[in-house]
Amino acid sequence: MDIILKNVKKKDFPVLKSLAKSLGFEIVKEENPYNPEFVKEILEAEQSIKDGKGIKMTMEEIRALCK
């Protein structure tokens, strides 16, 4: 059985790690499946939208782009 812990605070991790080790559990760190450059681009785009640099489009305008 696999157990996944999310949002573990850094201060709590050593305690959990010690408990897991004492119970004979294996701790495996999963690698991030996303390309770091891609993540950076998405975060920058999100920030630019928050800064008011985005544009609003209606569905009709989007459909017109697809023609």
N, CA, C and O of each residue as an XYZ file, in Angstrom:
268
protein
N       0.846     -1.171      0.000
C       0.000      0.000      0.000
C       0.889      1.232      0.000
O       1.903      1.282      0.696
N       0.496      2.226     -0.791
C       1.224      3.490     -0.853
C       0.473      4.542     -0.059
O      -0.757      4.601     -0.083
N       1.223      5.363      0.639
C       0.655      6.485      1.370
C       1.378      7.734      0.893
O       2.607      7.769      0.843
N       0.622      8.740      0.549
C       1.200     10.000      0.092
C       0.819     11.085      1.082
O      -0.361     11.288      1.366
N       1.804     11.770      1.600
C       1.572     12.889      2.520
C       1.809     14.181      1.750
O       2.844     14.345      1.105
N       0.862     15.086      1.817
C       0.998     16.367      1.135
C       0.962     17.484      2.157
O       0.389     17.351      3.238
N       1.587     18.581      1.789
C       1.607     19.790      2.624
C       2.226     19.533      3.992
O       1.751     20.064      4.996
N       3.274     18.728      4.040
C       3.987     18.470      5.291
C       4.925     19.642      5.550
O       5.710     20.023      4.681
N       4.842     20.201      6.727
C       5.717     21.315      7.082
C       7.142     20.792      7.282
O       7.348     19.674      7.755
N       8.114     21.621      6.914
C       9.515     21.213      7.023
C       9.877     20.802      8.441
O      10.667     19.879      8.639
N       9.306     21.477      9.425
C       9.645     21.169     10.818
C       9.095     19.804     11.236
O       9.631     19.170     12.144
N       8.021     19.350     10.572
C       7.415     18.064     10.917
C       8.051     16.886     10.172
O       7.903     15.740     10.597
N       8.747     17.150      9.083
C       9.271     16.064      8.263
C      10.249     15.155      9.011
O      10.145     13.936      8.876
N      11.203     15.694      9.801
C      12.109     14.790     10.516
C      11.383     13.822     11.451
O      11.797     12.671     11.597
N      10.313     14.280     12.079
C       9.544     13.414     12.971
C       8.885     12.296     12.172
O       8.935     11.130     12.562
N       8.268     12.660     11.056
C       7.632     11.656     10.209
C       8.653     10.686      9.632
O       8.399      9.486      9.536
N       9.793     11.210      9.256
C      10.856     10.366      8.698
C      11.356      9.371      9.744
O      11.566      8.195      9.444
N      11.541      9.846     10.957
C      12.004      8.988     12.043
C      10.964      7.906     12.359
O      11.313      6.742     12.556
N       9.708      8.292     12.403
C       8.633      7.339     12.660
C       8.569      6.287     11.556
O       8.444      5.094     11.834
N       8.654      6.723     10.327
C       8.609      5.788      9.199
C       9.779      4.810      9.269
O       9.611      3.615      9.026
N      10.956      5.320      9.600
C      12.137      4.460      9.684
C      11.983      3.434     10.805
O      12.338      2.267     10.641
N      11.453      3.876     11.941
C      11.295      2.953     13.074
C      10.252      1.872     12.779
O      10.314      0.779     13.343
N       9.301      2.171     11.905
C       8.279      1.191     11.536
C       8.682      0.363     10.313
O       7.946     -0.525      9.884
N       9.850      0.663      9.765
C      10.342     -0.103      8.621
C       9.765      0.332      7.288
O       9.806     -0.425      6.318
N       9.227      1.543      7.228
C       8.678      2.054      5.976
C       9.801      2.596      5.103
O      10.867      2.977      5.586
N       9.534      2.619      3.831
C      10.482      3.188      2.872
C       9.951      4.554      2.453
O       8.771      4.697      2.132
N      10.821      5.550      2.457
C      10.431      6.890      2.023
C      11.015      7.111      0.637
O      12.225      7.012      0.428
N      10.130      7.413     -0.304
C      10.543      7.643     -1.683
C      10.085      9.034     -2.077
O       8.910      9.375     -1.938
N      11.010      9.825     -2.565
C      10.657     11.162     -3.018
C      10.400     11.107     -4.515
O      11.267     10.712     -5.294
N       9.192     11.509     -4.907
C       8.849     11.517     -6.316
C       9.433     12.752     -6.970
O       9.455     13.835     -6.385
N       9.901     12.574     -8.180
C      10.439     13.703     -8.925
C       9.289     14.475     -9.548
O       8.251     13.903     -9.880
N       9.482     15.768     -9.702
C       8.469     16.605    -10.319
C       8.394     16.264    -11.803
O       9.402     16.341    -12.505
N       7.204     15.885    -12.290
C       7.090     15.472    -13.687
C       7.089     16.636    -14.676
O       7.087     16.411    -15.886
N       7.091     17.865    -14.188
C       7.001     19.021    -15.062
C       8.379     19.609    -15.351
O       9.259     19.637    -14.492
N       8.534     20.068    -16.566
C       9.758     20.736    -16.993
C       9.848     22.069    -16.240
O       8.902     22.855    -16.279
N      10.968     22.338    -15.557
C      11.096     23.574    -14.774
C      10.919     24.840    -15.612
O      10.377     25.830    -15.121
N      11.366     24.824    -16.864
C      11.204     25.996    -17.736
C       9.723     26.257    -18.005
O       9.272     27.402    -18.004
N       8.979     25.183    -18.235
C       7.543     25.300    -18.482
C       6.829     25.855    -17.258
O       5.974     26.733    -17.378
N       7.173     25.352    -16.096
C       6.566     25.832    -14.846
C       6.865     27.317    -14.665
O       5.991     28.087    -14.265
N       8.095     27.716    -14.959
C       8.484     29.123    -14.830
C       7.641     30.004    -15.752
O       7.172     31.065    -15.339
N       7.448     29.567    -17.004
C       6.645     30.329    -17.959
C       5.201     30.479    -17.471
O       4.619     31.561    -17.557
N       4.641     29.402    -16.967
C       3.256     29.440    -16.487
C       3.124     30.389    -15.302
O       2.181     31.178    -15.240
N       4.063     30.317    -14.362
C       4.008     31.198    -13.190
C       4.176     32.668    -13.577
O       3.518     33.541    -13.012
N       5.059     32.938    -14.542
C       5.249     34.310    -15.010
C       3.990     34.821    -15.706
O       3.598     35.973    -15.518
N       3.360     33.969    -16.506
C       2.131     34.368    -17.197
C       1.018     34.651    -16.186
O       0.260     35.609    -16.335
N       0.933     33.811    -15.164
C      -0.075     34.014    -14.126
C       0.145     35.343    -13.420
O      -0.812     36.063    -13.135
N       1.400     35.671    -13.137
C       1.718     36.927    -12.468
C       1.393     38.118    -13.365
O       0.893     39.135    -12.884
N       1.672     38.003    -14.662
C       1.383     39.120    -15.564
C      -0.117     39.374    -15.656
O      -0.544     40.521    -15.794
N      -0.917     38.320    -15.582
C      -2.373     38.495    -15.573
C      -2.801     39.213    -14.300
O      -3.656     40.098    -14.341
N      -2.206     38.834    -13.162
C      -2.523     39.503    -11.899
C      -2.132     40.978    -11.945
O      -2.774     41.821    -11.317
N      -1.057     41.285    -12.705
C      -0.586     42.661    -12.831
C      -1.403     43.465    -13.833
O      -1.112     44.636    -14.077
N      -2.424     42.843    -14.415
C      -3.299     43.556    -15.345
C      -2.788     43.606    -16.772
O      -3.260     44.429    -17.557
N      -1.844     42.758    -17.131
C      -1.266     42.789    -18.479
C      -1.975     41.860    -19.461
O      -1.593     41.786    -20.629
N      -2.995     41.158    -19.000
C      -3.722     40.248    -19.879
C      -4.820     40.976    -20.639
O      -5.080     42.156    -20.399
N      -5.458     40.265    -21.552
C      -6.591     40.829    -22.277
C      -7.782     39.904    -22.101
O      -7.622     38.706    -21.866
N      -8.974     40.465    -22.217
C     -10.198     39.671    -22.141
C     -10.720     39.478    -23.551
O     -10.714     40.398    -24.368
N     -11.177     38.247    -23.821
C     -11.741     37.944    -25.134
C     -13.068     37.234    -24.947
O     -13.245     36.449    -24.016
N     -13.995     37.520    -25.846
C     -15.272     36.821    -25.819
C     -15.102     35.489    -26.551
O     -14.118     35.285    -27.261
N     -16.053     34.601    -26.375
C     -16.009     33.315    -27.072
C     -16.046     33.523    -28.583
O     -15.416     32.770    -29.326
N     -16.770     34.524    -29.037
C     -16.836     34.804    -30.471
C     -15.460     35.193    -31.010
O     -15.073     34.761    -32.096
N     -14.722     36.007    -30.254
C     -13.378     36.407    -30.678
C     -12.444     35.202    -30.727
O     -11.610     35.096    -31.626
N     -12.580     34.304    -29.772
C     -11.747     33.090    -29.749
C     -12.093     32.205    -30.937
O     -11.204     31.674    -31.602
N     -13.381     32.048    -31.199
C     -13.805     31.232    -32.353
C     -13.286     31.827    -33.657
O     -12.892     31.089    -34.560
N     -13.283     33.155    -33.764
C     -12.784     33.805    -34.976
C     -11.297     33.514    -35.191
O     -10.835     33.443    -36.329
N     -10.569     33.349    -34.123
C      -9.137     33.025    -34.253
C      -8.922     31.612    -34.786
O      -7.892     31.321    -35.394
N      -9.896     30.742    -34.557
C      -9.769     29.348    -34.957
C     -10.132     29.107    -36.422
O      -9.927     28.006    -36.932
N     -10.657     30.101    -37.091
C     -11.082     29.934    -38.496
C      -9.938     30.086    -39.444
O     -10.122     29.975    -40.656
